[in-house]
Amino acid sequence: MLLENTSLALASLQSNKLRTMLTMLGIIIGIAAVIAIVTIGNSMTRSMQEMMASFGVNNIDLYAFSEGEAEEEQTQPFSFKQEWLEDMLEEFPGEIKTVSVDSSIGSATLEHNGKTVNTDVIGVSAGYLVAKDVELIAGKSISSMAYSIGTWDCIVSDLFVELALGVSPEQAVGKSVELNLSGSGLQELHISGVYHFDFDSWVMNYGDRTAKREEVSTEVYIPYRTAQEFMDAPDELSYFTVVATEGTDTTDLAERLMKFFNDKIPDETHYTCESYSMQSMIDENNKSMGQMTLAISLIAGIALLVGGIGVMNIMMVSITERTREIGTRKALGAPNSAIRIQFITEAIILCLIGGVIGIVLGIIFGMIGSKLMGYNGEIAVWSIFFAMGFSMLIGVFFGYYPANKAAKMDPILALSYE
């Protein structure tokens, strides 16, 4: 029965190719639009997730904050106390992997063999490399002793090594370079390790597709104590980053850390501790992108509704044209259910063919659109299954009324229809 109905449906659709194609057009456009939009939205979301995750998905930034009239009453800058950080590690055992502190010295230049290389020198704690997921490809991290006493050991990028020294990362380890630090004269740095600098990711994150490798300023890391002594800065800590252990709910931990430090900060300072977690930002971004994609998809779904109405309209026309055929089948004993199933099958096949074409076009346009916007195409598999299911649902929903009308025809009136 199913094969027979399918064969009759295909024969009917093939006999009116132009009309069939025009009827499917609404379904094709609607499904193609939905899949293309979901694909582009999914690509943008995934790209944003990867970019944010590169800053540390387990990172929680904590900083001192004040606003309004309280600022006028402040007599000195606020600083988190070292013992508070030690108390924090005792208060949250197993939830904190490390703590990251950094302080930027500023831009620096190196002249070597007639070339000038731009860098940004940053004083960091040992936890900074973990927080920023800095990947060493040669050498080793700065020693604990160097961090403690403040030496001029440094970690540089492979791009810096390529431009400044013209040797391999392995050959650069142990060498010394002289940087002109913020106009304060030359300072000799000893390379302890070399990290990988992802130029392609840098271009994608900053959106500067015209940038050249020799123009990019990469970061040089030195011990935090060295940076503080160089700048003759007071031992103040107004912000730092906590790296949570894997599996920890960073959003919840951020709230508890904020409460922990607010309980320690004296009221007379007029400061409060604020927290910011990358995971919360990722969640908010996913929510926003999801809502935007859904809203645009619903608008595109109007085309599906129009397409469904078109299917109902063409089925009504088809039934009118085949009135005598329906009357003949009923006169020969065909039950109402057989007539009903025949026309519902025809509507479903019409929508399925349109759905398949729409899916193919949607994937193509979605991938092209993602590439043009600078994102890697990310097809949402669920959207394909949803589109196929929705196509069948449209066929059943908009095909039932015409099919039911055909099934209820009086065979005598149908046979006498001119």
Secondary structure, DSSP 8 states (H G I E B T S, - for coil): -HHHHHHHHHHHHHHTHHHHHHHHHHHHHHHHHHHHHHHHHHHHHHHHHHHHHTTTTTEEEEEEE--TTHHHH--S-----HHHHHHHHHHSTTTEEEEE-EEEEEEEEEEETTEEEEEEEEEE-HHHHHHTT--EEEE----HHHHHHT--EEEEEHHHHHHHT-S-HHHHTT-EEEEEETTS-EEEEEEEEEE---HHHHHHHHT-TT--GGG--EEEEEEHHHHHHHTT--S--SEEEEEE-TT--HHHHHHHHHHHHHHHS-GGG--EEEEEEHHHHHHHHHHHHHHHHHHHHHHHHHHHHHHHHHHHHHHHHHHHHTHHHHHHHHHTT--HHHHHHHHHHHHHHHHHHHHHHHHHHHHHHHHHHHHHTT------HHHHHHHHHHHHHHHHHHHHHHHHHHHT--HHHHHT--
